[in-house]
């Protein structure tokens, strides 16, 4: 089962927390899940709890070269605004929370196996394993905030996030949405590059 995997740690709602995460970090305080058709990732994302209840939604302006996205809670209250910065050697997404807190996800484009995304403005760090599609979010002191995993090879872009600091939930959700957009951008760029290589080889 996915919950027992040491390499790939994605799990569906209702399944127990990944054994490796539990051994390292303990039981999560709360877990959230997303499931979005891959071809609509930049339009709408619903984030649900372990019972399948929608607790957050994100919706992107379309078309938008800056990938402007707003996150709201289930009652429609605004949670965060996210924008992508273009033309840079780093993948950058700017986030403004509803309380005015601002931060930026900055990721070097050329990391292959392990990604380290700095959350500038918070001092946090998102450390990822692209092959395993596992990501961990740490605070400025190296304390765990959340563990994020993406489902491998699916017609839906699925993520689960185990949250260990409930007071950080909204910020974690904003980072989760930004991460989904970053991963979708990377997949699209890879596909375009592969297509261009195939065309040039013919």
Secondary structure as the mmCIF struct_conf table of DSSP 4:
data_model
#
loop_
_struct_conf.conf_type_id
_struct_conf.id
_struct_conf.beg_label_comp_id
_struct_conf.beg_label_asym_id
_struct_conf.beg_label_seq_id
_struct_conf.end_label_comp_id
_struct_conf.end_label_asym_id
_struct_conf.end_label_seq_id
HELX_RH_3T_P HELX_RH_3T_P1 UNK A 2 UNK A 4
BEND BEND1 UNK A 6 UNK A 7
TURN_TY1_P TURN_TY1_P1 UNK A 13 UNK A 14
BEND BEND2 UNK A 15 UNK A 15
HELX_LH_PP_P HELX_LH_PP_P1 UNK A 16 UNK A 18
HELX_RH_AL_P HELX_RH_AL_P1 UNK A 19 UNK A 25
BEND BEND3 UNK A 27 UNK A 27
BEND BEND4 UNK A 29 UNK A 29
STRN STRN1 UNK A 30 UNK A 37
HELX_RH_3T_P HELX_RH_3T_P2 UNK A 38 UNK A 40
TURN_TY1_P TURN_TY1_P2 UNK A 41 UNK A 43
STRN STRN2 UNK A 44 UNK A 48
TURN_TY1_P TURN_TY1_P3 UNK A 50 UNK A 51
BEND BEND5 UNK A 52 UNK A 52
STRN STRN3 UNK A 54 UNK A 60
BEND BEND6 UNK A 62 UNK A 63
TURN_TY1_P TURN_TY1_P4 UNK A 65 UNK A 66
STRN STRN4 UNK A 69 UNK A 73
TURN_TY1_P TURN_TY1_P5 UNK A 74 UNK A 75
STRN STRN5 UNK A 78 UNK A 85
HELX_LH_PP_P HELX_LH_PP_P2 UNK A 86 UNK A 86
BEND BEND7 UNK A 87 UNK A 89
STRN STRN6 UNK A 90 UNK A 97
TURN_TY1_P TURN_TY1_P6 UNK A 98 UNK A 99
BEND BEND8 UNK A 100 UNK A 100
STRN STRN7 UNK A 102 UNK A 108
TURN_TY1_P TURN_TY1_P7 UNK A 109 UNK A 110
BEND BEND9 UNK A 112 UNK A 113
STRN STRN8 UNK A 114 UNK A 120
TURN_TY1_P TURN_TY1_P8 UNK A 121 UNK A 123
STRN STRN9 UNK A 124 UNK A 129
TURN_TY1_P TURN_TY1_P9 UNK A 130 UNK A 133
STRN STRN10 UNK A 134 UNK A 138
TURN_TY1_P TURN_TY1_P10 UNK A 140 UNK A 141
BEND BEND10 UNK A 142 UNK A 142
STRN STRN11 UNK A 144 UNK A 150
BEND BEND11 UNK A 152 UNK A 153
BEND BEND12 UNK A 155 UNK A 155
STRN STRN12 UNK A 156 UNK A 163
BEND BEND13 UNK A 164 UNK A 164
HELX_RH_3T_P HELX_RH_3T_P3 UNK A 166 UNK A 168
HELX_RH_AL_P HELX_RH_AL_P2 UNK A 169 UNK A 201
#
